[in-house]
Amino acid sequence: MATVNSTMLPLGTKAPSFNLSEPFTGKYVNFDDYKDSKGYLVMFICNHCPYVKHLHPKLSELCSLYQGKGIAVFAISSNDTNQYPEDNTIMMIEEVKKHGFPFPYLFDEDQTVAKAYHAACTPEFYLFDSNKKLVYRGQFDDSRPGNGLPLTGDSLKNALDALLSNKQPDPNNQKPSIGCNIKWKPGNEPNY
């Protein structure tokens, strides 16, 4: 397992669109269909990453709270399932059931969406305003597996609260996420 930091896509970047399958429902979810949201949270996660598993006690709770406040939330798995079968769509469905994900958990099979977002690790978080401009990217909070810090979601929560108060999340208080590298298909590795 290679541990990497998120790339920290430049603030103000327009959210790349996507139309991805949601294994749990068997339907496709199109980002552009969500037009009236107060903001958009896009997360890159996967089934097997210990850094993602570490967030499970708070992730669904935090996302559900902010969905209720008008934030559209999407989780995306982009890992190569040939090399990492535990990240396959059947296991994605099991993760939704097990953790009660209130958000669509989408499969980026060809990894084009991960590349469009310059995603590098799981978990990784991107928050866009109502105009789909990036206002926050980085970590959930300072807690990591084994570091003993409480799991609060404060980094993301503070950004969401600022956005909903019509303020810009503090650009100087945005820390990269740390996690497992995205498992790229052979020959598909990005150059960012």
C-alpha positions in Angstrom: 0.0 0.0 0.0 1.5 3.3 -1.1 0.5 6.3 1.0 0.2 9.6 -0.8 -1.1 13.1 -0.4 -3.9 14.6 -2.4 -2.7 16.9 -5.3 -4.7 20.0 -4.1 -6.4 21.0 -7.3 -6.4 24.8 -7.7 -9.2 26.6 -5.9 -11.7 28.1 -8.4 -11.5 25.1 -10.7 -14.8 24.2 -12.4 -16.1 20.8 -11.3 -15.5 18.2 -14.0 -18.8 16.6 -15.0 -19.5 12.9 -14.9 -22.0 10.3 -15.7 -21.2 7.1 -13.7 -22.9 3.9 -12.8 -24.2 3.4 -9.3 -23.9 -0.4 -8.7 -26.3 -0.3 -5.7 -29.2 0.9 -7.8 -28.1 -0.2 -11.2 -28.6 3.3 -12.6 -26.4 6.0 -13.8 -25.9 9.3 -11.9 -25.2 12.4 -14.0 -23.5 15.3 -12.1 -25.2 17.8 -14.4 -28.7 16.7 -13.2 -28.0 18.3 -9.8 -28.6 21.9 -10.7 -30.2 23.5 -7.6 -27.8 22.4 -4.9 -26.2 24.9 -2.5 -22.9 23.0 -3.0 -21.4 19.8 -4.3 -19.2 17.4 -2.4 -17.3 14.9 -4.4 -15.3 12.2 -2.6 -12.9 9.6 -3.9 -13.1 6.5 -1.7 -12.8 2.7 -2.1 -13.8 -0.4 -0.3 -10.4 -1.7 1.0 -8.4 1.3 2.0 -7.7 1.5 5.8 -7.8 5.3 5.6 -11.3 5.2 4.2 -12.4 2.5 6.7 -11.2 4.8 9.5 -13.8 7.4 8.4 -16.8 5.1 8.4 -18.0 5.9 12.0 -18.5 9.6 10.9 -18.7 9.8 7.1 -22.3 8.8 6.5 -23.5 10.9 9.5 -21.7 14.0 8.3 -22.8 13.6 4.7 -26.4 13.0 5.6 -26.5 16.1 7.8 -25.2 18.3 4.9 -27.4 16.6 2.3 -30.3 17.8 4.5 -28.9 21.3 4.2 -28.8 21.3 0.4 -25.4 19.8 -0.5 -25.3 17.2 -3.2 -22.9 14.4 -2.2 -21.2 11.9 -4.4 -18.6 9.1 -3.6 -16.6 7.7 -6.4 -14.4 4.6 -6.6 -11.8 4.6 -9.4 -9.6 1.7 -8.4 -8.5 -1.0 -10.9 -10.7 -4.0 -9.9 -8.7 -6.5 -11.9 -5.7 -5.9 -9.5 -7.9 -5.1 -6.5 -11.0 -7.3 -6.7 -12.1 -6.3 -3.2 -13.0 -2.9 -4.8 -15.4 -4.5 -7.4 -19.0 -3.4 -7.8 -20.4 -6.3 -5.9 -18.3 -5.3 -2.9 -19.3 -1.6 -3.5 -23.0 -2.7 -3.0 -22.0 -4.5 0.2 -20.3 -1.3 1.5 -23.5 0.8 0.8 -25.5 -1.8 2.8 -23.0 -2.2 5.6 -22.4 1.5 6.2 -25.8 3.0 5.1 -24.3 5.4 2.7 -26.9 8.2 2.1 -25.0 9.3 -1.0 -24.6 7.6 -4.4 -21.4 5.4 -4.5 -20.3 5.5 -8.1 -17.9 3.4 -10.2 -15.3 5.2 -12.4 -14.4 2.1 -14.4 -12.2 3.8 -17.0 -10.6 6.2 -14.4 -11.3 9.3 -16.5 -13.2 11.0 -13.7 -10.3 10.5 -11.2 -8.0 12.0 -13.8 -10.3 14.9 -14.4 -10.2 15.7 -10.7 -6.5 15.0 -10.4 -7.4 12.6 -7.6 -4.4 10.8 -6.1 -5.6 9.0 -3.0 -8.5 7.6 -1.0 -10.0 9.3 0.7 -10.0 12.7 -1.0 -12.6 15.4 -0.8 -13.6 18.2 -3.2 -16.2 20.8 -2.2 -17.7 23.1 -4.9 -20.0 26.1 -4.5 -23.4 26.4 -6.1 -21.7 27.6 -9.4 -19.6 24.4 -9.3 -16.3 26.3 -8.5 -13.9 24.5 -6.2 -13.8 26.1 -2.7 -12.2 23.3 -0.6 -10.1 20.3 -1.3 -8.2 18.1 1.1 -8.7 16.1 4.2 -11.7 15.0 6.3 -9.9 16.0 9.5 -6.5 15.4 11.2 -7.4 11.9 12.4 -5.5 9.0 10.7 -5.5 5.3 11.5 -3.3 4.9 14.6 -2.6 8.5 15.3 -4.9 8.7 18.3 -6.6 11.9 17.2 -10.4 12.0 17.4 -12.4 11.5 14.3 -14.5 14.7 13.9 -14.7 15.6 10.2 -13.9 19.2 11.3 -11.8 20.2 8.3 -14.6 19.3 5.9 -17.4 20.4 8.3 -15.8 23.9 8.7 -15.6 24.2 4.9 -19.2 23.2 4.5 -20.4 25.5 7.2 -18.5 28.4 5.6 -20.0 27.6 2.2 -23.5 27.5 3.6 -22.9 30.9 5.3 -22.0 32.4 2.0 -18.3 32.7 3.0 -15.2 31.3 1.3 -13.6 28.4 3.2 -10.2 29.7 4.4 -7.7 28.8 1.6 -4.8 28.9 4.1 -6.4 26.3 6.3 -6.8 23.5 3.8 -4.6 20.4 4.4 -4.0 17.7 1.8 -5.7 14.4 2.4 -3.5 11.4 3.1 -4.4 7.9 2.1 -3.8 4.9 -0.2 -2.9 5.8 -3.8 -5.6 5.3 -6.4 -4.9 1.9 -8.0 -4.4 2.8 -11.6 -4.8 0.4 -14.4 -1.4 -0.6 -16.0 -0.4 2.1 -18.4 -3.1 4.5 -17.2 -1.1 6.3 -14.5 -1.6 10.1 -14.7 1.3 12.5 -15.0 0.1 15.1 -12.5 
